[in-house]
């Protein structure tokens, strides 16, 4: 029997989609959700299918970009 691997960042990706839908796809309204997603990807990129399209460089750049807005 194979073990089912749980994607640790999937719920964060879903939170982004929910936020975008709720806010007429205005990305600036969902900075918090995006910041949380990229923080998750930073930690779990190797096993998270939700993060598989992002390189470490992109993840670091997005965290830096969103942290300026998220923490203000």
QUITATA-V983629 format. One record per pair of residues at least 4 apart in sequence whose ideal C-beta (glycine too) atoms are under 6 Angstrom apart, sorted by sequence separation. I is the first residue (numbers start at 1). J is the second residue. D is the distance in Angstrom with one decimal. If there is no record, write none. Layout:
# QUITATA-V983629
i=I j=J d=D
i=I j=J d=D
This chain:
# QUITATA-V983629
i=30 j=34 d=5.8
i=40 j=44 d=5.8
i=41 j=45 d=5.0
i=44 j=48 d=4.4
i=54 j=58 d=4.7
i=62 j=66 d=5.9
i=63 j=67 d=5.8
i=66 j=70 d=5.2
i=67 j=71 d=5.6
i=20 j=25 d=5.0
i=54 j=59 d=5.2
i=23 j=29 d=3.7
i=45 j=51 d=4.5
i=20 j=30 d=5.6
i=41 j=51 d=3.7
i=19 j=30 d=3.9
i=41 j=54 d=5.7
i=16 j=30 d=5.9
i=19 j=33 d=4.7
i=16 j=33 d=4.7
i=42 j=59 d=5.3
i=15 j=33 d=4.8
i=16 j=34 d=6.0
i=41 j=59 d=5.0
i=16 j=37 d=5.7
i=38 j=59 d=5.4
i=12 j=36 d=5.5
i=38 j=62 d=4.5
i=12 j=37 d=4.1
i=38 j=63 d=4.9
i=12 j=40 d=4.9
i=9 j=40 d=4.1
i=35 j=66 d=4.0
i=9 j=41 d=5.8
i=34 j=66 d=5.4
i=9 j=44 d=5.6
i=31 j=66 d=5.5
i=35 j=70 d=4.3
i=8 j=44 d=4.5
i=13 j=50 d=4.3
i=31 j=69 d=4.8
i=32 j=70 d=5.8
i=9 j=48 d=4.2
i=31 j=70 d=5.5
i=8 j=48 d=5.6
i=10 j=50 d=5.1
i=7 j=48 d=5.2
i=9 j=50 d=4.3
i=7 j=49 d=5.2
i=9 j=51 d=5.4
i=7 j=50 d=5.5
